[in-house]
Amino acid sequence: MLSEGVRGHEIQEWLDKHPEVTRYAILDDDSDMLPEQMPNFFKTTFQNGLIEDIAKKVTEHLNA
């Protein structure tokens, strides 16, 4: 369930319950993330979904 209508809150709730997660990437066509999540956020589009350029950036991010 979304907290206060902001997707970033829902993601943060999940992260708080899983402290073992230290690296993550958020892929979404909506950008209602919390400011501290933005370095981990990769914007997709509803029309195109995950494109090769974004996939490469996510891979680099997770392997950094």
PDB file of N, CA, C and O in Angstrom, chain B, residues numbered from 101:
ATOM      1  N   MET B 101       0.837  -1.178   0.000  1.00  0.00           N
ATOM      2  CA  MET B 101       0.000   0.000   0.000  1.00  0.00           C
ATOM      3  C   MET B 101       0.885   1.246   0.000  1.00  0.00           C
ATOM      4  O   MET B 101       1.858   1.317   0.751  1.00  0.00           O
ATOM      5  N   LEU B 102       0.553   2.216  -0.832  1.00  0.00           N
ATOM      6  CA  LEU B 102       1.330   3.438  -0.919  1.00  0.00           C
ATOM      7  C   LEU B 102       1.075   4.331   0.285  1.00  0.00           C
ATOM      8  O   LEU B 102      -0.068   4.561   0.678  1.00  0.00           O
ATOM      9  N   SER B 103       2.166   4.832   0.864  1.00  0.00           N
ATOM     10  CA  SER B 103       2.058   5.755   1.988  1.00  0.00           C
ATOM     11  C   SER B 103       1.946   7.168   1.455  1.00  0.00           C
ATOM     12  O   SER B 103       2.821   7.624   0.719  1.00  0.00           O
ATOM     13  N   GLU B 104       0.907   7.850   1.806  1.00  0.00           N
ATOM     14  CA  GLU B 104       0.708   9.240   1.430  1.00  0.00           C
ATOM     15  C   GLU B 104       0.763   9.454  -0.078  1.00  0.00           C
ATOM     16  O   GLU B 104       0.991  10.580  -0.520  1.00  0.00           O
ATOM     17  N   GLY B 105       0.564   8.427  -0.871  1.00  0.00           N
ATOM     18  CA  GLY B 105       0.545   8.570  -2.308  1.00  0.00           C
ATOM     19  C   GLY B 105       1.903   8.763  -2.952  1.00  0.00           C
ATOM     20  O   GLY B 105       1.970   9.030  -4.152  1.00  0.00           O
ATOM     21  N   VAL B 106       2.983   8.640  -2.203  1.00  0.00           N
ATOM     22  CA  VAL B 106       4.327   8.818  -2.748  1.00  0.00           C
ATOM     23  C   VAL B 106       5.012   7.454  -2.806  1.00  0.00           C
ATOM     24  O   VAL B 106       5.220   6.800  -1.784  1.00  0.00           O
ATOM     25  N   ARG B 107       5.352   7.048  -4.009  1.00  0.00           N
ATOM     26  CA  ARG B 107       5.956   5.736  -4.207  1.00  0.00           C
ATOM     27  C   ARG B 107       7.249   5.578  -3.417  1.00  0.00           C
ATOM     28  O   ARG B 107       7.559   4.489  -2.932  1.00  0.00           O
ATOM     29  N   GLY B 108       7.997   6.664  -3.290  1.00  0.00           N
ATOM     30  CA  GLY B 108       9.256   6.621  -2.541  1.00  0.00           C
ATOM     31  C   GLY B 108       9.066   6.179  -1.099  1.00  0.00           C
ATOM     32  O   GLY B 108       9.936   5.517  -0.533  1.00  0.00           O
ATOM     33  N   HIS B 109       7.937   6.538  -0.499  1.00  0.00           N
ATOM     34  CA  HIS B 109       7.665   6.108   0.881  1.00  0.00           C
ATOM     35  C   HIS B 109       7.488   4.591   0.945  1.00  0.00           C
ATOM     36  O   HIS B 109       7.985   3.945   1.868  1.00  0.00           O
ATOM     37  N   GLU B 110       6.790   4.031  -0.021  1.00  0.00           N
ATOM     38  CA  GLU B 110       6.601   2.584  -0.049  1.00  0.00           C
ATOM     39  C   GLU B 110       7.948   1.872  -0.204  1.00  0.00           C
ATOM     40  O   GLU B 110       8.208   0.867   0.457  1.00  0.00           O
ATOM     41  N   ILE B 111       8.786   2.398  -1.073  1.00  0.00           N
ATOM     42  CA  ILE B 111      10.114   1.807  -1.275  1.00  0.00           C
ATOM     43  C   ILE B 111      10.933   1.918   0.007  1.00  0.00           C
ATOM     44  O   ILE B 111      11.621   0.972   0.391  1.00  0.00           O
ATOM     45  N   GLN B 112      10.861   3.069   0.665  1.00  0.00           N
ATOM     46  CA  GLN B 112      11.616   3.247   1.904  1.00  0.00           C
ATOM     47  C   GLN B 112      11.136   2.297   2.987  1.00  0.00           C
ATOM     48  O   GLN B 112      11.946   1.766   3.747  1.00  0.00           O
ATOM     49  N   GLU B 113       9.837   2.077   3.070  1.00  0.00           N
ATOM     50  CA  GLU B 113       9.305   1.119   4.043  1.00  0.00           C
ATOM     51  C   GLU B 113       9.888  -0.263   3.797  1.00  0.00           C
ATOM     52  O   GLU B 113      10.263  -0.957   4.742  1.00  0.00           O
ATOM     53  N   TRP B 114       9.969  -0.670   2.527  1.00  0.00           N
ATOM     54  CA  TRP B 114      10.533  -1.978   2.188  1.00  0.00           C
ATOM     55  C   TRP B 114      12.015  -2.024   2.556  1.00  0.00           C
ATOM     56  O   TRP B 114      12.482  -2.996   3.150  1.00  0.00           O
ATOM     57  N   LEU B 115      12.750  -0.974   2.202  1.00  0.00           N
ATOM     58  CA  LEU B 115      14.179  -0.927   2.522  1.00  0.00           C
ATOM     59  C   LEU B 115      14.414  -0.978   4.025  1.00  0.00           C
ATOM     60  O   LEU B 115      15.353  -1.631   4.482  1.00  0.00           O
ATOM     61  N   ASP B 116      13.579  -0.300   4.794  1.00  0.00           N
ATOM     62  CA  ASP B 116      13.713  -0.310   6.256  1.00  0.00           C
ATOM     63  C   ASP B 116      13.532  -1.717   6.820  1.00  0.00           C
ATOM     64  O   ASP B 116      14.137  -2.059   7.837  1.00  0.00           O
ATOM     65  N   LYS B 117      12.714  -2.526   6.176  1.00  0.00           N
ATOM     66  CA  LYS B 117      12.487  -3.904   6.620  1.00  0.00           C
ATOM     67  C   LYS B 117      13.560  -4.869   6.117  1.00  0.00           C
ATOM     68  O   LYS B 117      13.605  -6.023   6.543  1.00  0.00           O
ATOM     69  N   HIS B 118      14.423  -4.402   5.215  1.00  0.00           N
ATOM     70  CA  HIS B 118      15.467  -5.242   4.625  1.00  0.00           C
ATOM     71  C   HIS B 118      16.815  -4.545   4.703  1.00  0.00           C
ATOM     72  O   HIS B 118      17.369  -4.146   3.678  1.00  0.00           O
ATOM     73  N   PRO B 119      17.349  -4.395   5.916  1.00  0.00           N
ATOM     74  CA  PRO B 119      18.611  -3.667   6.082  1.00  0.00           C
ATOM     75  C   PRO B 119      19.804  -4.335   5.388  1.00  0.00           C
ATOM     76  O   PRO B 119      20.855  -3.716   5.223  1.00  0.00           O
ATOM     77  N   GLU B 120      19.639  -5.586   4.988  1.00  0.00           N
ATOM     78  CA  GLU B 120      20.728  -6.271   4.281  1.00  0.00           C
ATOM     79  C   GLU B 120      20.920  -5.719   2.864  1.00  0.00           C
ATOM     80  O   GLU B 120      21.953  -5.957   2.239  1.00  0.00           O
ATOM     81  N   VAL B 121      19.939  -4.994   2.368  1.00  0.00           N
ATOM     82  CA  VAL B 121      20.029  -4.403   1.028  1.00  0.00           C
ATOM     83  C   VAL B 121      20.832  -3.115   1.133  1.00  0.00           C
ATOM     84  O   VAL B 121      20.398  -2.149   1.761  1.00  0.00           O
ATOM     85  N   THR B 122      22.003  -3.112   0.512  1.00  0.00           N
ATOM     86  CA  THR B 122      22.863  -1.931   0.561  1.00  0.00           C
ATOM     87  C   THR B 122      22.990  -1.256  -0.803  1.00  0.00           C
ATOM     88  O   THR B 122      23.346  -0.080  -0.876  1.00  0.00           O
ATOM     89  N   ARG B 123      22.710  -1.969  -1.863  1.00  0.00           N
ATOM     90  CA  ARG B 123      22.733  -1.414  -3.213  1.00  0.00           C
ATOM     91  C   ARG B 123      21.406  -1.750  -3.874  1.00  0.00           C
ATOM     92  O   ARG B 123      20.917  -2.877  -3.790  1.00  0.00           O
ATOM     93  N   TYR B 124      20.841  -0.759  -4.525  1.00  0.00           N
ATOM     94  CA  TYR B 124      19.571  -0.999  -5.205  1.00  0.00           C
ATOM     95  C   TYR B 124      19.391   0.009  -6.325  1.00  0.00           C
ATOM     96  O   TYR B 124      20.064   1.039  -6.373  1.00  0.00           O
ATOM     97  N   ALA B 125      18.483  -0.303  -7.210  1.00  0.00           N
ATOM     98  CA  ALA B 125      18.108   0.597  -8.289  1.00  0.00           C
ATOM     99  C   ALA B 125      16.586   0.611  -8.372  1.00  0.00           C
ATOM    100  O   ALA B 125      15.932  -0.425  -8.247  1.00  0.00           O
ATOM    101  N   ILE B 126      16.046   1.781  -8.581  1.00  0.00           N
ATOM    102  CA  ILE B 126      14.608   1.958  -8.753  1.00  0.00           C
ATOM    103  C   ILE B 126      14.379   2.286 -10.221  1.00  0.00           C
ATOM    104  O   ILE B 126      14.907   3.277 -10.726  1.00  0.00           O
ATOM    105  N   LEU B 127      13.605   1.470 -10.901  1.00  0.00           N
ATOM    106  CA  LEU B 127      13.237   1.724 -12.289  1.00  0.00           C
ATOM    107  C   LEU B 127      11.741   1.959 -12.322  1.00  0.00           C
ATOM    108  O   LEU B 127      10.959   1.088 -11.940  1.00  0.00           O
ATOM    109  N   ASP B 128      11.342   3.136 -12.778  1.00  0.00           N
ATOM    110  CA  ASP B 128       9.925   3.472 -12.747  1.00  0.00           C
ATOM    111  C   ASP B 128       9.641   4.558 -13.773  1.00  0.00           C
ATOM    112  O   ASP B 128      10.519   5.344 -14.128  1.00  0.00           O
ATOM    113  N   ASP B 129       8.394   4.587 -14.245  1.00  0.00           N
ATOM    114  CA  ASP B 129       7.998   5.644 -15.182  1.00  0.00           C
ATOM    115  C   ASP B 129       7.398   6.835 -14.452  1.00  0.00           C
ATOM    116  O   ASP B 129       6.973   7.800 -15.087  1.00  0.00           O
ATOM    117  N   ASP B 130       7.357   6.779 -13.132  1.00  0.00           N
ATOM    118  CA  ASP B 130       6.895   7.885 -12.316  1.00  0.00           C
ATOM    119  C   ASP B 130       8.061   8.311 -11.431  1.00  0.00           C
ATOM    120  O   ASP B 130       8.861   7.466 -11.030  1.00  0.00           O
ATOM    121  N   SER B 131       8.174   9.571 -11.123  1.00  0.00           N
ATOM    122  CA  SER B 131       9.355  10.025 -10.380  1.00  0.00           C
ATOM    123  C   SER B 131       9.028  10.561  -8.987  1.00  0.00           C
ATOM    124  O   SER B 131       9.671  11.499  -8.514  1.00  0.00           O
ATOM    125  N   ASP B 132       8.029   9.968  -8.331  1.00  0.00           N
ATOM    126  CA  ASP B 132       7.681  10.418  -6.986  1.00  0.00           C
ATOM    127  C   ASP B 132       8.495   9.666  -5.926  1.00  0.00           C
ATOM    128  O   ASP B 132       7.953   8.968  -5.069  1.00  0.00           O
ATOM    129  N   MET B 133       9.815   9.838  -6.021  1.00  0.00           N
ATOM    130  CA  MET B 133      10.741   9.206  -5.089  1.00  0.00           C
ATOM    131  C   MET B 133      11.177  10.229  -4.047  1.00  0.00           C
ATOM    132  O   MET B 133      11.004  11.433  -4.234  1.00  0.00           O
ATOM    133  N   LEU B 134      11.737   9.744  -2.962  1.00  0.00           N
ATOM    134  CA  LEU B 134      12.274  10.630  -1.937  1.00  0.00           C
ATOM    135  C   LEU B 134      13.610  11.184  -2.425  1.00  0.00           C
ATOM    136  O   LEU B 134      14.300  10.525  -3.202  1.00  0.00           O
ATOM    137  N   PRO B 135      13.983  12.375  -1.986  1.00  0.00           N
ATOM    138  CA  PRO B 135      15.231  12.982  -2.461  1.00  0.00           C
ATOM    139  C   PRO B 135      16.452  12.074  -2.286  1.00  0.00           C
ATOM    140  O   PRO B 135      17.316  12.021  -3.162  1.00  0.00           O
ATOM    141  N   GLU B 136      16.524  11.368  -1.171  1.00  0.00           N
ATOM    142  CA  GLU B 136      17.679  10.501  -0.921  1.00  0.00           C
ATOM    143  C   GLU B 136      17.689   9.259  -1.819  1.00  0.00           C
ATOM    144  O   GLU B 136      18.710   8.577  -1.912  1.00  0.00           O
ATOM    145  N   GLN B 137      16.579   8.961  -2.474  1.00  0.00           N
ATOM    146  CA  GLN B 137      16.505   7.813  -3.386  1.00  0.00           C
ATOM    147  C   GLN B 137      16.903   8.174  -4.814  1.00  0.00           C
ATOM    148  O   GLN B 137      17.158   7.286  -5.629  1.00  0.00           O
ATOM    149  N   MET B 138      16.959   9.459  -5.122  1.00  0.00           N
ATOM    150  CA  MET B 138      17.194   9.880  -6.501  1.00  0.00           C
ATOM    151  C   MET B 138      18.497   9.356  -7.113  1.00  0.00           C
ATOM    152  O   MET B 138      18.507   9.073  -8.311  1.00  0.00           O
ATOM    153  N   PRO B 139      19.591   9.212  -6.365  1.00  0.00           N
ATOM    154  CA  PRO B 139      20.795   8.637  -6.982  1.00  0.00           C
ATOM    155  C   PRO B 139      20.600   7.177  -7.429  1.00  0.00           C
ATOM    156  O   PRO B 139      21.377   6.661  -8.233  1.00  0.00           O
ATOM    157  N   ASN B 140      19.576   6.534  -6.911  1.00  0.00           N
ATOM    158  CA  ASN B 140      19.284   5.134  -7.239  1.00  0.00           C
ATOM    159  C   ASN B 140      18.104   4.998  -8.196  1.00  0.00           C
ATOM    160  O   ASN B 140      17.649   3.887  -8.469  1.00  0.00           O
ATOM    161  N   PHE B 141      17.613   6.118  -8.701  1.00  0.00           N
ATOM    162  CA  PHE B 141      16.411   6.142  -9.534  1.00  0.00           C
ATOM    163  C   PHE B 141      16.752   6.287 -11.011  1.00  0.00           C
ATOM    164  O   PHE B 141      17.559   7.129 -11.403  1.00  0.00           O
ATOM    165  N   PHE B 142      16.114   5.442 -11.821  1.00  0.00           N
ATOM    166  CA  PHE B 142      16.300   5.454 -13.271  1.00  0.00           C
ATOM    167  C   PHE B 142      14.913   5.518 -13.892  1.00  0.00           C
ATOM    168  O   PHE B 142      14.113   4.591 -13.763  1.00  0.00           O
ATOM    169  N   LYS B 143      14.646   6.626 -14.567  1.00  0.00           N
ATOM    170  CA  LYS B 143      13.301   6.869 -15.116  1.00  0.00           C
ATOM    171  C   LYS B 143      13.120   6.146 -16.446  1.00  0.00           C
ATOM    172  O   LYS B 143      13.897   6.322 -17.385  1.00  0.00           O
ATOM    173  N   THR B 144      12.085   5.337 -16.497  1.00  0.00           N
ATOM    174  CA  THR B 144      11.680   4.670 -17.722  1.00  0.00           C
ATOM    175  C   THR B 144      10.460   5.422 -18.264  1.00  0.00           C
ATOM    176  O   THR B 144      10.019   6.405 -17.668  1.00  0.00           O
ATOM    177  N   THR B 145       9.932   4.971 -19.362  1.00  0.00           N
ATOM    178  CA  THR B 145       8.693   5.549 -19.871  1.00  0.00           C
ATOM    179  C   THR B 145       7.662   4.443 -20.004  1.00  0.00           C
ATOM    180  O   THR B 145       8.006   3.279 -20.209  1.00  0.00           O
ATOM    181  N   PHE B 146       6.417   4.812 -19.889  1.00  0.00           N
ATOM    182  CA  PHE B 146       5.330   3.842 -20.040  1.00  0.00           C
ATOM    183  C   PHE B 146       5.352   3.241 -21.446  1.00  0.00           C
ATOM    184  O   PHE B 146       5.100   2.049 -21.624  1.00  0.00           O
ATOM    185  N   GLN B 147       5.655   4.074 -22.436  1.00  0.00           N
ATOM    186  CA  GLN B 147       5.635   3.627 -23.824  1.00  0.00           C
ATOM    187  C   GLN B 147       6.787   2.671 -24.150  1.00  0.00           C
ATOM    188  O   GLN B 147       6.580   1.678 -24.846  1.00  0.00           O
ATOM    189  N   ASN B 148       7.993   2.955 -23.658  1.00  0.00           N
ATOM    190  CA  ASN B 148       9.178   2.181 -24.048  1.00  0.00           C
ATOM    191  C   ASN B 148       9.680   1.222 -22.984  1.00  0.00           C
ATOM    192  O   ASN B 148      10.432   0.300 -23.300  1.00  0.00           O
ATOM    193  N   GLY B 149       9.290   1.412 -21.748  1.00  0.00           N
ATOM    194  CA  GLY B 149       9.779   0.538 -20.688  1.00  0.00           C
ATOM    195  C   GLY B 149      11.280   0.665 -20.505  1.00  0.00           C
ATOM    196  O   GLY B 149      11.832   1.762 -20.587  1.00  0.00           O
ATOM    197  N   LEU B 150      11.924  -0.436 -20.263  1.00  0.00           N
ATOM    198  CA  LEU B 150      13.370  -0.461 -20.046  1.00  0.00           C
ATOM    199  C   LEU B 150      14.076  -0.526 -21.396  1.00  0.00           C
ATOM    200  O   LEU B 150      13.928  -1.492 -22.145  1.00  0.00           O
ATOM    201  N   ILE B 151      14.843   0.517 -21.690  1.00  0.00           N
ATOM    202  CA  ILE B 151      15.596   0.531 -22.945  1.00  0.00           C
ATOM    203  C   ILE B 151      17.065   0.230 -22.650  1.00  0.00           C
ATOM    204  O   ILE B 151      17.504   0.296 -21.502  1.00  0.00           O
ATOM    205  N   GLU B 152      17.808  -0.095 -23.689  1.00  0.00           N
ATOM    206  CA  GLU B 152      19.199  -0.528 -23.524  1.00  0.00           C
ATOM    207  C   GLU B 152      20.043   0.505 -22.786  1.00  0.00           C
ATOM    208  O   GLU B 152      20.842   0.136 -21.926  1.00  0.00           O
ATOM    209  N   ASP B 153      19.886   1.784 -23.098  1.00  0.00           N
ATOM    210  CA  ASP B 153      20.678   2.830 -22.451  1.00  0.00           C
ATOM    211  C   ASP B 153      20.455   2.842 -20.940  1.00  0.00           C
ATOM    212  O   ASP B 153      21.410   2.948 -20.170  1.00  0.00           O
ATOM    213  N   ILE B 154      19.210   2.734 -20.520  1.00  0.00           N
ATOM    214  CA  ILE B 154      18.905   2.710 -19.085  1.00  0.00           C
ATOM    215  C   ILE B 154      19.447   1.436 -18.453  1.00  0.00           C
ATOM    216  O   ILE B 154      19.991   1.479 -17.349  1.00  0.00           O
ATOM    217  N   ALA B 155      19.308   0.313 -19.130  1.00  0.00           N
ATOM    218  CA  ALA B 155      19.813  -0.960 -18.606  1.00  0.00           C
ATOM    219  C   ALA B 155      21.320  -0.878 -18.367  1.00  0.00           C
ATOM    220  O   ALA B 155      21.816  -1.386 -17.361  1.00  0.00           O
ATOM    221  N   LYS B 156      22.044  -0.249 -19.277  1.00  0.00           N
ATOM    222  CA  LYS B 156      23.499  -0.095 -19.102  1.00  0.00           C
ATOM    223  C   LYS B 156      23.809   0.779 -17.899  1.00  0.00           C
ATOM    224  O   LYS B 156      24.721   0.469 -17.132  1.00  0.00           O
ATOM    225  N   LYS B 157      23.066   1.868 -17.719  1.00  0.00           N
ATOM    226  CA  LYS B 157      23.283   2.752 -16.578  1.00  0.00           C
ATOM    227  C   LYS B 157      22.985   2.047 -15.270  1.00  0.00           C
ATOM    228  O   LYS B 157      23.714   2.226 -14.294  1.00  0.00           O
ATOM    229  N   VAL B 158      21.931   1.250 -15.231  1.00  0.00           N
ATOM    230  CA  VAL B 158      21.588   0.496 -14.025  1.00  0.00           C
ATOM    231  C   VAL B 158      22.686  -0.512 -13.703  1.00  0.00           C
ATOM    232  O   VAL B 158      23.081  -0.657 -12.546  1.00  0.00           O
ATOM    233  N   THR B 159      23.174  -1.203 -14.717  1.00  0.00           N
ATOM    234  CA  THR B 159      24.258  -2.178 -14.524  1.00  0.00           C
ATOM    235  C   THR B 159      25.501  -1.496 -13.970  1.00  0.00           C
ATOM    236  O   THR B 159      26.118  -1.997 -13.031  1.00  0.00           O
ATOM    237  N   GLU B 160      25.866  -0.367 -14.542  1.00  0.00           N
ATOM    238  CA  GLU B 160      27.021   0.378 -14.042  1.00  0.00           C
ATOM    239  C   GLU B 160      26.802   0.820 -12.592  1.00  0.00           C
ATOM    240  O   GLU B 160      27.708   0.719 -11.764  1.00  0.00           O
ATOM    241  N   HIS B 161      25.626   1.298 -12.300  1.00  0.00           N
ATOM    242  CA  HIS B 161      25.280   1.754 -10.944  1.00  0.00           C
ATOM    243  C   HIS B 161      25.410   0.619  -9.925  1.00  0.00           C
ATOM    244  O   HIS B 161      25.997   0.802  -8.859  1.00  0.00           O
ATOM    245  N   LEU B 162      24.870  -0.531 -10.250  1.00  0.00           N
ATOM    246  CA  LEU B 162      24.886  -1.648  -9.320  1.00  0.00           C
ATOM    247  C   LEU B 162      26.269  -2.281  -9.196  1.00  0.00           C
ATOM    248  O   LEU B 162      26.565  -2.913  -8.182  1.00  0.00           O
ATOM    249  N   ASN B 163      27.104  -2.126 -10.191  1.00  0.00           N
ATOM    250  CA  ASN B 163      28.451  -2.697 -10.156  1.00  0.00           C
ATOM    251  C   ASN B 163      29.510  -1.723  -9.673  1.00  0.00           C
ATOM    252  O   ASN B 163      30.682  -2.084  -9.568  1.00  0.00           O
ATOM    253  N   ALA B 164      29.112  -0.491  -9.377  1.00  0.00           N
ATOM    254  CA  ALA B 164      30.092   0.538  -8.941  1.00  0.00           C
ATOM    255  C   ALA B 164      30.624   0.244  -7.554  1.00  0.00           C
ATOM    256  O   ALA B 164      31.449   0.998  -7.036  1.00  0.00           O
TER     257      ALA B 164
END
